Amino acid sequence: METITTTSRLREILGEPGPLTRHKIHRQMSEQAMAFVRQSPFFFLASADVDGQPTVSPKGDAAGFVHIEDPRTLLIPERPGNRLLFSLTNLLTNPRVGLIFLCPGTTETLRVGGTATLIHDTELNARFSARGKPALLLMRVELTECYFHCAKAFLRGGLWAPETWPAEMHVSFSREINLNHEMLAAAQSELDQQIAGRYKTDL
């Protein structure tokens, strides 16, 4: 088994990008990229802490929830979550972020890199209200790069092809918690019911 340790060996195996590929990378959003963001209801946020430990967080809301301030700036509202705040605390010491925007049914994705700042303003939070609740705070992302990613991964994975989907999997958070903190069976059942209830009342 070979461990790859150099860029030259990596390129030897995987090759170089096509002559036009690097030209798709921009310093700001094109009109097509901005249209994609306005249509997107979901993105992944990648960040890393001061030691370089990475995490990826899903972010979603009604299409258009990410506001385009200008071609190089995004404003993103923060909604109620699990309050672990891994991504947000990362930004306090390492503001570099990566985002991947998805549009349901579209196999291409939009990749964005930049620097994030957390801001809190009562009036501005209210402008980003959803379901009768203001945003908890806002993330401003100043772009350093932006480009579309081709469809190959989505086509191989069949993400938007329902005929390839497995049966729905039910995730029990109480079972996961019980691995580190013993809970009675009744308490596990109650916790899972509470979480299911919050999906209806605490978005």
C-alpha positions in Angstrom: 0.0 0.0 0.0 1.4 3.4 -1.0 0.9 6.5 1.1 0.7 9.7 -1.1 3.0 12.4 0.4 3.8 14.8 -2.5 1.9 16.9 -4.9 3.9 15.6 -7.8 2.9 12.0 -7.0 -0.8 13.0 -6.6 -0.7 14.7 -10.0 1.0 11.7 -11.5 -2.0 9.6 -10.4 -4.9 12.0 -10.9 -3.5 14.3 -13.6 -3.7 18.0 -14.3 -6.9 20.1 -14.7 -8.0 20.9 -18.2 -6.7 24.1 -19.8 -10.0 25.9 -19.3 -10.9 24.6 -15.8 -9.0 27.2 -13.7 -10.7 30.0 -15.6 -14.1 29.1 -13.9 -12.7 30.3 -10.6 -13.6 33.9 -9.8 -13.0 36.5 -7.1 -16.7 37.4 -6.9 -20.0 36.0 -7.9 -21.2 36.1 -11.5 -24.8 36.8 -12.4 -25.3 33.0 -12.8 -23.7 32.4 -9.3 -25.9 35.0 -7.7 -29.0 33.5 -9.3 -28.0 30.1 -7.9 -27.6 31.5 -4.4 -31.1 33.1 -4.6 -32.6 29.8 -5.6 -30.7 27.7 -3.1 -32.5 26.6 0.2 -29.4 24.8 1.6 -25.7 24.9 1.9 -22.8 23.3 3.8 -20.5 25.4 5.9 -16.9 24.3 6.5 -14.8 25.9 9.1 -11.8 24.9 11.3 -10.7 25.8 14.8 -7.4 27.5 15.7 -5.7 24.1 15.7 -7.0 23.2 12.2 -9.6 20.7 13.4 -12.4 21.0 10.7 -16.1 20.7 11.0 -18.9 20.9 8.4 -22.4 22.2 9.3 -25.6 22.1 7.3 -27.6 25.4 6.9 -31.0 25.6 5.4 -34.2 27.7 5.1 -36.6 28.9 2.4 -34.9 29.5 -1.0 -33.3 33.0 -1.0 -32.6 33.0 2.8 -28.9 33.9 2.0 -28.9 37.6 1.2 -26.5 38.9 -1.5 -25.2 42.3 -0.3 -23.0 42.7 -3.4 -21.1 40.3 -5.7 -18.4 39.8 -3.0 -20.5 39.7 0.1 -23.2 37.4 1.6 -25.3 37.8 4.7 -26.5 34.6 6.3 -29.1 34.5 9.2 -28.5 32.1 12.1 -31.5 30.1 13.3 -32.1 27.9 16.4 -29.9 24.8 16.5 -28.3 22.4 19.0 -26.3 25.3 20.6 -23.0 23.4 20.4 -21.8 26.3 18.2 -18.8 24.4 16.8 -18.8 26.4 13.5 -19.5 29.8 15.1 -16.9 29.5 17.8 -14.4 28.4 15.1 -15.0 31.7 13.3 -13.9 33.7 16.4 -10.3 32.5 16.0 -10.2 31.3 12.4 -12.6 33.2 10.1 -11.8 31.3 6.9 -14.8 29.4 5.6 -15.9 27.3 2.7 -19.5 26.9 1.5 -21.2 24.6 -0.9 -24.6 25.7 -2.2 -27.2 23.1 -3.4 -30.4 23.5 -5.5 -32.7 20.5 -5.4 -32.7 18.7 -8.7 -29.7 20.6 -10.0 -26.6 18.4 -10.1 -24.1 21.2 -10.3 -23.1 22.9 -7.0 -21.7 26.4 -6.2 -18.5 26.5 -4.1 -17.6 29.7 -2.2 -14.5 30.5 -0.1 -14.1 33.6 2.0 -13.8 35.2 5.4 -16.7 35.3 7.9 -17.6 37.8 10.5 -20.4 37.4 13.1 -22.7 40.5 13.6 -25.6 41.2 15.9 -28.0 44.1 15.3 -31.6 44.1 16.4 -33.0 45.9 13.4 -30.9 43.8 10.9 -31.9 40.6 12.7 -35.5 41.5 12.3 -35.1 42.0 8.6 -34.1 38.4 8.3 -37.1 37.1 10.2 -38.6 33.7 9.3 -41.6 31.9 10.7 -42.3 35.0 12.9 -38.8 34.9 14.5 -35.9 37.3 13.9 -32.5 35.9 13.1 -30.4 35.2 16.2 -27.4 36.8 14.6 -25.9 37.2 11.1 -22.8 35.9 9.4 -21.2 38.2 6.8 -19.0 36.3 4.3 -16.5 38.3 2.3 -15.7 36.2 -0.8 -12.2 35.3 -1.9 -13.2 32.7 -4.5 -16.4 31.4 -6.2 -17.0 28.7 -8.8 -19.4 26.1 -10.0 -18.6 22.4 -9.4 -19.5 19.8 -12.0 -22.2 17.2 -11.6 -20.2 14.0 -11.5 -20.4 13.4 -7.7 -24.2 13.9 -7.7 -24.7 11.7 -10.8 -22.5 8.9 -9.4 -24.3 9.2 -6.0 -27.8 9.4 -7.5 -28.7 12.1 -4.9 -31.6 13.5 -7.0 -32.6 10.1 -8.5 -35.4 8.8 -6.2 -35.3 5.3 -7.8 -31.8 4.9 -6.2 -32.7 6.1 -2.7 -32.6 3.5 0.2 -35.4 3.2 2.7 -35.7 6.2 5.1 -33.5 5.7 8.1 -34.8 6.8 11.5 -32.1 8.4 13.7 -32.4 8.1 17.4 -30.4 10.8 19.2 -31.2 9.2 22.6 -29.4 6.0 21.4 -26.3 8.1 20.5 -26.4 10.0 23.8 -26.8 6.7 25.7 -23.4 5.5 24.4 -21.7 8.2 26.5 -24.4 8.8 29.2 -26.6 5.9 30.4 -30.3 6.7 30.2 -33.3 4.6 31.2 -35.4 3.3 28.3 -38.3 5.5 29.2 -36.1 8.6 29.2 -34.7 7.6 25.8 -38.2 7.4 24.3 -39.2 10.7 25.9 -36.1 12.5 24.5 -36.8 11.2 20.9 -40.4 12.4 21.2 -39.3 15.8 22.4 -36.8 16.1 19.5 -39.5 15.1 17.0 -41.8 17.7 18.5 -39.2 20.5 18.3 -38.9 19.8 14.5 -42.5 21.1 14.3 -42.3 24.0 16.8 -38.7 25.2 17.0 -37.4 25.9 13.5 
